[in-house]
Amino acid sequence: MRLPTVRLLTTAALLLVCARLSLGAADSTGGYNVLLLMSDEHNPRVIGAYGDPLVKTPTLDSLAATGVRFTAAYCQNPICVPSRVALVSGRMPSNLNTFGNTANQKYQNITTLADLFVHAGYQAAWFGKTHWGDPRFPTNGGGAANKKAAKQERDESMSRLPQDSQISTWPVEKNAEHATAGEALAFLEQNKARKFFLGVSFVKPHFPFTIQQKYYDMYRGKVSPPRTSPKLIAELPSLSKEEREKYNHAGATPEEIMRTKAIYYGMVTYVDDEFGRILKKLDELGLREKTIIVYTADHGEMLGDRGIWYKNSFYDGSATIPFIWSFPRALPQGKVVRTPAMNMDVLPTLADLCGLPKPAGLEGSSLLPVLQGTDNGASRIALSENYRGNFAGRMIRTARWKYFFYTNGEEFLYDLENDPLEETNLVTDPQHRKLADDLKAQATAGWVQGKRSIRDIVGVPSEANAAPGNAKPARKKKNQ
């Protein structure tokens, strides 16, 4: 028998209240731990649980099987620093005056993710890549072993170019990610009897494209060529065309492209293995049942799709992120959510799950009702922005539509329900003009684009010098 609509809504609200009361009660008797796993430049389509039949990601697949997987989660800027600022602040990065890869954010008068848990009495630590300024985590990783490993990889690996992808000449144990995971294992052992928030952030699978032989061999000759064509390249935004030329993407041979894609797949599997070490320790210590686990990334990687690599694009390969929440004690298992979500939703959602007061001024919103099924999320949107070259752009994603535009006048509108590969730009169709205008108005509401100067855009350091493992001048290839 179908209940009346009002009754359904009342029942849903009651379930949510009961869930929150349960979470709050648990917090008063010791609380839930949080383990936030993060990687850099991970295209969610290269995960088994997201439908890739080739890639081996048993750790992430198991998290998805025991939790909730979002298929339309987006970063707030497809570039490292702004995206990470959004994650740790719960706000759009431009509203914090963060436009590019200058990691000088101080979060003045803002309660960050670190502050939230430190003030609640948690042991809070972040190990691995930060690249977001100073959100005030009392324990930051990057010990001597980690720094040595990162330096070795920068010194011995080549440029960011797919043409220069290579096989790593050092053992897995000397990867920076291995050292970071080691720091996380020690933290878990030391804090097994305390409430903790632990963030673990790997640089891989961010370029340079390099991984040990055994991981490359898993995918050598097995990956599919990127999806591209003269038409897709011709229809790229001007920004993407400029970056395609700047980084000589057209100069990569088919052999180099296939090698690089296989190496990227190997990097993803390697990252999965290192996360597996951490989850194994969590199980050994008997902490899994009371630990909320989240996996995300700061942005994706185009992987040669449409003839371009890296990020800085609003296409899904670049702007979407893996987004997995596993906590069987309070969340469904094996659930797939297609409603839009954002990295800046992480802070308010964790606050709700842990029974902590949400800070004022958040722009992200709690996903707990969506996670628990008391809200279908039909009205939710995702926003992203990008400041590159001499102009800016913004994107909005609804349940069905994606619209993005640039301040040079270019516009793009895709019906993702019927065109999930974003192949038909509908913005010039008169029947869709009003929709495009409405989405643009919604995307730009409160946008600070008009307040920033060209200096904010072009005056930031290049990504080549902004983060470990980023570009260096190309040199002769080796170890292919």
C-alpha positions in Angstrom: 0.0 0.0 0.0 1.4 3.4 -1.0 1.5 5.9 1.9 0.3 9.5 1.3 3.1 11.8 0.2 3.0 13.8 3.5 3.3 10.6 5.4 6.3 9.6 3.3 8.0 12.9 3.9 7.3 12.7 7.6 8.7 9.1 7.8 11.8 10.2 5.9 12.4 13.1 8.2 11.9 10.8 11.3 14.5 8.4 9.9 17.0 11.1 9.5 16.4 12.4 13.0 16.8 8.9 14.4 20.0 8.4 12.5 21.4 11.7 13.8 20.4 10.8 17.3 22.2 7.5 17.0 25.3 9.2 15.6 25.3 11.7 18.4 24.9 9.0 21.0 27.8 7.1 19.6 29.9 10.2 19.7 29.3 10.8 23.4 30.7 7.3 24.1 33.9 7.6 22.2 33.0 8.8 18.8 33.6 7.8 15.2 37.0 8.0 13.6 37.5 9.5 10.2 39.9 8.2 7.5 40.0 10.5 4.5 41.9 8.9 1.6 42.9 11.2 -1.3 44.8 11.0 -4.5 45.8 13.5 -7.1 44.5 13.6 -10.7 42.5 10.4 -10.5 39.9 10.0 -13.3 37.1 8.1 -11.6 36.4 6.1 -14.7 39.7 4.3 -14.1 38.3 2.4 -11.1 36.8 -1.1 -11.3 33.7 -0.1 -9.2 33.1 2.8 -11.7 32.8 0.4 -14.6 36.4 0.0 -15.9 36.7 -3.8 -16.8 40.5 -3.7 -17.0 41.9 -1.7 -14.1 42.7 -3.6 -10.9 41.5 -1.6 -7.9 40.4 -4.2 -5.2 40.7 -1.8 -2.3 38.6 0.9 -3.8 36.1 -1.6 -5.2 35.7 -3.1 -1.7 35.0 0.4 -0.3 32.3 0.9 -2.9 30.8 -2.5 -2.2 30.6 -1.6 1.5 29.5 2.0 1.0 28.0 4.6 -1.2 29.5 5.5 -4.6 28.7 8.9 -6.2 28.9 9.0 -10.0 28.4 12.8 -10.5 30.8 14.2 -8.0 32.9 17.3 -9.0 35.8 19.3 -7.9 35.4 23.0 -7.4 38.3 23.9 -9.7 40.1 21.3 -11.9 43.5 22.3 -10.6 45.3 21.2 -7.4 45.4 24.1 -4.9 41.9 25.6 -5.4 40.3 22.2 -5.3 42.0 21.3 -2.1 41.1 24.7 -0.5 37.5 23.9 -1.3 37.8 20.5 0.4 39.3 21.8 3.6 37.1 24.9 3.9 33.8 23.8 2.5 33.7 26.9 0.3 34.3 27.9 -3.3 38.0 28.7 -3.6 37.4 32.0 -5.5 35.4 33.3 -2.4 38.6 32.8 -0.5 40.7 34.6 -3.1 42.3 31.4 -4.3 42.4 31.2 -8.1 45.5 29.3 -9.1 48.3 27.1 -7.7 49.7 29.5 -5.1 49.3 27.6 -1.8 49.3 30.6 0.6 45.8 30.3 2.0 45.6 31.1 5.7 41.9 30.5 6.3 41.5 33.6 8.5 38.3 33.7 10.5 37.3 30.3 8.9 36.7 27.0 10.7 38.5 24.4 8.5 38.2 20.7 8.4 41.2 20.5 10.7 39.7 23.0 13.2 36.4 21.1 13.3 38.0 17.9 14.5 40.8 19.4 16.7 38.2 21.5 18.6 36.1 18.3 19.1 39.1 16.6 20.8 40.2 14.4 17.9 43.8 13.5 17.2 44.1 15.0 13.8 46.8 14.4 11.2 47.3 14.8 7.5 50.0 12.8 5.8 51.2 13.2 2.2 50.4 16.0 -0.3 48.8 19.1 1.2 49.2 21.9 -1.3 46.5 24.0 0.3 48.2 26.6 2.5 47.7 26.2 6.3 44.4 24.8 7.4 46.0 24.1 10.8 46.3 20.3 11.0 48.5 19.9 14.1 50.3 16.9 12.6 51.5 17.0 9.0 53.4 14.3 7.3 56.3 14.5 5.0 59.1 13.1 7.1 62.7 12.6 6.0 61.9 9.3 4.2 58.9 10.9 2.4 60.8 14.0 1.3 63.7 11.9 0.1 61.4 9.7 -2.0 59.6 12.6 -3.5 62.9 14.3 -4.4 64.2 11.1 -6.0 61.2 10.8 -8.2 61.4 14.4 -9.3 65.1 14.1 -10.0 64.9 10.8 -11.9 61.6 11.1 -13.7 61.0 13.1 -16.8 58.6 15.9 -17.7 54.8 16.0 -17.6 54.6 15.1 -21.3 53.0 11.8 -22.4 56.0 11.6 -24.8 58.3 11.3 -21.7 56.4 8.7 -19.7 58.8 6.0 -18.3 59.3 3.0 -16.1 60.5 3.9 -12.6 64.0 2.7 -12.0 63.7 2.6 -8.2 61.9 0.0 -6.0 58.3 0.5 -4.9 59.5 1.0 -1.3 61.2 4.2 -2.3 58.0 5.8 -3.7 56.7 8.8 -1.8 53.3 7.1 -1.5 54.9 4.2 0.3 56.5 6.5 2.9 53.2 8.4 3.3 51.3 5.1 3.9 54.0 4.2 6.5 53.4 7.4 8.4 49.6 6.6 8.4 50.3 3.1 9.7 52.3 4.5 12.6 49.6 7.0 13.4 46.9 4.3 13.5 49.0 2.2 15.9 49.7 5.2 18.2 46.1 6.4 18.3 44.1 3.2 18.2 42.6 4.0 21.6 41.7 7.6 20.7 39.3 9.4 18.5 41.1 10.4 15.3 40.8 12.2 12.0 43.4 10.8 9.6 44.0 12.2 6.1 46.2 10.3 3.7 47.0 12.0 0.4 49.0 10.6 -2.4 50.5 12.5 -5.4 50.0 9.6 -7.8 48.4 9.1 -10.3 49.4 12.8 -11.0 52.1 13.2 -13.7 54.9 12.7 -14.3 53.8 9.4 -15.8 56.1 6.9 -14.2 55.6 3.6 -12.3 57.5 0.4 -11.6 57.8 -2.3 -14.2 55.4 -4.8 -12.6 52.6 -2.3 -12.6 53.2 -1.2 -16.2 53.3 -4.9 -17.3 49.7 -5.4 -15.9 48.4 -3.1 -18.6 51.0 -3.0 -21.4 49.2 -3.6 -24.7 45.9 -4.0 -23.0 44.5 -0.4 -22.6 42.2 1.1 -25.2 43.2 4.1 -27.2 41.8 7.5 -26.0 38.5 8.6 -27.5 39.3 11.4 -29.9 38.6 12.6 -33.4 39.2 15.7 -35.5 35.6 16.8 -34.7 36.1 16.5 -30.9 39.4 18.4 -31.1 37.9 21.1 -33.3 35.1 21.6 -30.8 37.3 22.1 -27.8 37.2 25.3 -25.9 39.9 27.8 -26.8 41.6 27.2 -23.4 42.0 23.5 -24.1 43.2 24.2 -27.6 45.8 26.5 -26.2 47.0 23.9 -23.6 47.0 21.2 -26.3 49.4 23.3 -28.3 51.4 24.5 -25.3 52.2 21.0 -24.1 52.5 19.5 -27.6 49.8 16.9 -27.1 49.4 16.5 -30.8 53.1 15.5 -31.0 52.6 12.3 -29.0 52.8 9.2 -31.2 50.2 6.4 -30.8 52.9 4.3 -29.2 53.7 7.0 -26.6 50.0 7.5 -25.9 49.4 3.8 -25.3 52.5 3.5 -23.1 51.4 6.5 -21.1 47.9 5.3 -20.6 49.1 1.9 -19.5 51.5 3.6 -17.0 48.6 5.7 -15.7 46.6 2.5 -15.1 49.6 1.0 -13.3 49.8 4.1 -11.1 46.2 3.7 -10.1 46.7 0.1 -9.2 49.8 1.0 -7.2 47.8 3.7 -5.3 45.1 1.1 -4.6 47.7 -1.2 -3.1 49.1 1.4 -0.8 45.5 2.3 0.4 45.1 -1.4 0.9 48.0 -1.4 3.4 46.2 1.2 5.5 42.8 -0.5 5.5 44.5 -3.8 6.4 46.0 -2.1 9.5 42.6 -0.6 10.3 41.2 -4.1 10.3 44.0 -5.5 12.4 43.4 -2.9 15.0 39.7 -3.6 15.1 38.9 0.0 14.1 37.0 -0.5 10.8 33.5 -0.7 12.4 33.8 2.7 14.0 35.8 4.5 11.2 34.1 6.6 8.5 36.1 6.1 5.3 36.0 8.6 2.4 37.9 8.4 -0.8 38.2 11.3 -3.2 40.7 13.2 -5.4 41.3 16.8 -6.2 40.4 16.5 -9.9 40.6 14.0 -12.8 42.9 13.4 -15.8 41.8 13.6 -19.4 44.1 10.8 -20.4 44.2 11.8 -24.1 40.5 11.9 -24.4 39.5 14.6 -27.0 43.2 14.9 -27.8 44.1 16.6 -24.4 45.8 15.5 -21.2 45.9 16.7 -17.6 43.1 18.8 -16.1 41.9 22.4 -16.4 38.9 21.3 -18.3 35.2 21.1 -17.4 34.8 17.8 -19.3 34.0 14.9 -17.0 37.4 13.3 -17.4 39.0 16.3 -15.7 36.3 17.8 -13.5 34.7 14.7 -12.0 36.2 13.0 -9.0 35.9 9.6 -7.3 33.7 9.9 -4.3 33.2 6.9 -2.1 31.8 6.8 1.4 32.0 3.6 3.5 30.6 3.3 7.0 28.3 0.3 7.2 27.3 1.1 10.7 25.2 4.1 9.5 25.3 4.1 5.7 23.9 1.7 3.0 26.2 -0.8 1.3 26.7 -1.1 -2.4 24.6 2.0 -3.1 25.1 4.1 -6.2 24.1 7.8 -6.1 23.8 9.8 -9.3 22.9 13.1 -7.8 25.5 15.9 -8.2 27.9 16.2 -5.3 31.1 18.3 -4.5 34.3 18.0 -2.6 33.2 21.0 -0.5 30.3 18.9 0.7 32.8 16.7 2.6 33.2 19.0 5.6 29.5 19.4 6.4 28.8 15.8 5.8 31.5 14.6 8.2 30.2 17.1 10.7 26.7 15.5 10.5 28.1 11.9 10.6 30.2 12.7 13.7 27.6 14.8 15.5 29.7 18.0 15.3 28.3 21.5 14.9 28.7 22.7 11.3 30.7 25.9 11.0 29.0 29.1 9.8 29.4 30.3 6.2 29.8 26.9 4.5 28.9 26.8 0.8 28.9 23.0 0.7 26.0 21.1 2.2 25.6 17.8 4.1 25.1 14.8 1.9 23.9 12.7 4.8 20.2 12.7 3.7 21.3 11.6 0.3 23.7 9.0 1.7 20.9 7.5 3.9 18.2 7.7 1.2 15.9 10.2 3.0 16.5 12.7 0.1 16.8 11.8 -3.5 19.0 14.9 -4.2 17.0 15.9 -7.3 17.5 19.6 -6.6 21.3 19.4 -5.9 23.8 21.0 -8.2 27.6 20.9 -8.5 29.7 23.9 -9.3 33.2 24.2 -10.7 35.3 27.2 -11.9 38.7 27.7 -13.6 41.0 30.7 -14.0 43.5 30.1 -16.8 45.2 32.3 -19.4 43.5 35.6 -19.7 39.9 34.6 -18.9 37.9 32.6 -16.5 35.1 30.0 -16.7 32.4 28.4 -14.6 30.5 25.1 -14.8 27.2 23.9 -13.3 26.0 20.4 -13.2 22.4 19.4 -12.4 20.8 16.0 -12.4 20.6 16.0 -16.2 22.4 19.0 -17.6 26.0 20.3 -17.7 26.5 23.9 -18.7 29.8 25.8 -18.7 31.1 29.0 -20.2 34.2 31.2 -20.4 34.5 34.9 -20.2 35.7 35.0 -23.8 32.1 34.2 -24.8 32.3 30.4 -25.4 29.5 28.3 -24.1 28.8 24.6 -23.8 25.6 22.7 -22.9 25.3 18.9 -22.7 22.4 16.6 -22.0 24.2 14.1 -19.9 21.2 11.9 -19.6 21.2 11.3 -23.4 24.8 12.3 -24.2 27.0 11.0 -21.3 30.1 11.4 -23.4 29.5 15.1 -24.0 29.6 14.9 -27.8 26.8 17.2 -28.8 26.9 20.9 -27.7 23.3 22.1 -27.6 24.0 25.7 -26.7 23.4 27.0 -30.3 20.0 25.2 -30.5 17.3 27.9 -30.1 15.2 25.4 -28.2 17.8 25.3 -25.5 18.7 29.0 -25.3 16.5 29.7 -22.3 17.8 26.7 -20.4 21.4 27.8 -21.1 20.6 31.3 -19.8 18.9 30.0 -16.7 21.8 27.7 -15.9 24.3 30.5 -16.5 22.4 32.7 -14.1 22.4 30.0 -11.5 26.1 29.2 -12.0 27.2 32.8 -11.6 25.0 33.8 -8.7 27.4 35.3 -6.1 30.5 34.6 -8.3 33.4 36.8 -7.5 34.8 36.6 -11.0 34.2 40.4 -11.5 36.3 41.2 -8.4 39.4 39.4 -9.4 42.0 41.0 -11.6 44.0 39.6 -14.5 47.0 39.5 -12.2 45.1 37.0 -10.1 44.9 34.7 -13.1 48.2 35.1 -14.9 50.4 36.1 -11.9 50.4 32.6 -10.3 53.3 30.2 -10.5 53.1 27.7 -13.3 52.2 24.2 -12.4 55.6 23.1 -13.4 57.0 24.6 -10.2 53.9 24.3 -8.0 53.9 20.7 -6.7 56.2 17.7 -6.3 56.4 15.6 -9.5 55.3 18.4 -11.8 56.8 19.4 -15.2 60.4 19.8 -16.0 61.9 20.5 -19.4 61.7 17.4 -21.6 64.8 15.4 -22.1 65.8 12.2 -23.9 63.5 9.3 -23.1 64.8 6.2 -21.4 63.5 2.9 -19.8 60.5 2.6 -22.1 
